[in-house]
């Protein structure tokens, strides 16, 4: 079992590194100067939350608040997001996309789909579904344990 586990881990890491490097390189090419992959990820997370905070973003991406703050500041300066203070608790700041930010995000989302979709056509639907389900389970386990193996 240990030998199998070592081999599986090595195969996973090797494949993960190739896939993520290739996708990130292609996304950088299509996003151009207007948006980084980290900024795209932050816009994606903001779009999925009704009341998004920088704390939520830092936890979702598993980075420090200072890293998130730097990305948020650049998105704010570019006019893609806006900050709104909670009326009841002025310390609480919510992040939302501006119309311009939504436009950039939607365009980038379509471009991302165009980058990834051609690769999926090499697999049958049930294999894609199985892969995505297993990958989502791995993501859930990692989030649930905070990155610790239990």
C-alpha positions in Angstrom: 0.0 0.0 0.0 2.8 2.4 0.9 4.5 1.9 -2.5 1.2 2.4 -4.3 0.5 5.6 -2.2 4.0 7.0 -3.0 3.5 6.3 -6.7 0.0 7.8 -6.7 1.2 10.9 -4.9 4.1 11.4 -7.3 1.8 10.9 -10.4 -0.7 13.4 -8.9 2.0 16.0 -8.2 3.6 15.6 -11.6 0.2 15.9 -13.4 -1.0 18.8 -11.2 2.2 20.8 -11.9 1.9 20.4 -15.6 -1.8 21.1 -15.8 -1.7 24.2 -13.5 1.4 25.7 -15.1 -0.1 25.2 -18.6 -3.5 26.6 -17.7 -2.0 29.6 -15.8 0.3 30.3 -18.8 -2.6 30.2 -21.2 -4.8 32.3 -19.0 -2.0 34.9 -18.6 -1.9 35.0 -22.4 -5.6 35.5 -22.9 -6.1 37.9 -20.0 -3.2 40.0 -21.1 -2.2 43.0 -19.1 -5.7 43.7 -17.8 -6.1 40.9 -15.3 -3.9 38.5 -13.5 -5.0 34.9 -12.7 -5.1 35.8 -9.0 -7.3 38.8 -9.7 -9.6 36.6 -11.8 -9.8 34.1 -8.9 -10.8 37.0 -6.5 -13.4 38.3 -8.9 -14.8 34.8 -9.3 -15.0 34.4 -5.5 -16.6 37.9 -5.1 -19.2 37.0 -7.8 -20.3 33.9 -5.9 -20.9 35.8 -2.6 -23.7 38.1 -1.7 -21.7 39.8 1.1 -18.0 39.1 0.4 -15.3 40.2 2.8 -11.5 40.1 2.6 -11.5 37.6 5.5 -13.6 35.2 3.4 -11.3 35.7 0.4 -8.1 35.1 2.5 -9.6 31.9 3.9 -10.9 30.7 0.5 -7.5 31.2 -1.2 -5.5 30.2 1.9 -3.3 33.2 1.9 -2.7 36.1 4.4 -5.0 39.1 4.5 -2.1 41.3 3.4 -1.9 39.4 0.1 -5.7 39.7 -0.4 -5.6 43.4 0.5 -2.9 44.0 -2.2 -5.1 42.3 -4.9 -8.2 44.1 -3.7 -6.4 47.4 -3.8 -5.4 46.8 -7.4 -8.9 45.7 -8.4 -10.3 48.8 -6.7 -7.9 51.1 -8.4 -8.8 49.5 -11.7 -12.5 50.2 -11.0 -13.5 46.5 -11.0 -14.6 46.3 -7.4 -16.0 48.7 -4.8 -15.9 48.6 -1.0 -19.0 49.2 1.1 -19.0 49.6 4.9 -21.7 47.9 6.9 -24.1 50.5 8.3 -24.3 48.7 11.6 -20.7 47.8 12.0 -18.4 50.3 10.3 -15.4 47.9 10.7 -17.0 45.4 8.4 -16.3 46.1 4.7 -18.1 44.2 1.9 -16.7 43.8 -1.6 -18.8 43.9 -4.7 -18.0 44.1 -8.4 -18.7 47.2 -10.4 -20.4 47.0 -13.8 -16.9 47.3 -15.3 -15.6 44.5 -13.1 -18.6 42.2 -14.0 -17.9 42.9 -17.7 -14.2 42.1 -17.3 -15.0 39.0 -15.2 -17.6 37.7 -17.7 -15.3 38.1 -20.6 -12.5 36.5 -18.7 -14.8 33.6 -17.7 -15.7 33.0 -21.3 -12.0 33.1 -22.3 -11.2 30.6 -19.5 -13.9 28.2 -20.8 -12.4 28.4 -24.3 -8.9 27.5 -22.9 -10.1 24.5 -20.9 -13.0 23.1 -22.9 -11.0 21.7 -25.8 -9.1 19.4 -23.4 -12.3 18.0 -22.0 -13.4 16.7 -25.4 -10.7 14.1 -25.2 -12.8 12.3 -22.4 -16.2 10.7 -22.2 -18.8 12.6 -20.1 -18.9 10.0 -17.4 -15.1 10.2 -16.9 -15.2 14.0 -16.8 -17.9 13.8 -14.2 -16.0 11.2 -12.1 -12.8 13.2 -12.3 -14.5 16.5 -11.3 -16.4 14.8 -8.5 -13.2 13.2 -7.1 -11.3 16.5 -7.4 -14.0 18.4 -5.6 -13.9 15.7 -2.9 -10.2 16.3 -2.5 -10.7 20.0 -2.4 -13.4 19.6 0.3 -11.2 17.3 2.4 -8.3 19.8 2.2 -10.6 22.8 3.2 -12.3 20.8 5.9 -9.0 19.8 7.5 -7.4 23.2 7.0 -4.6 21.5 4.9 -3.8 19.0 7.6 -4.0 15.3 6.8 -6.1 13.5 9.4 
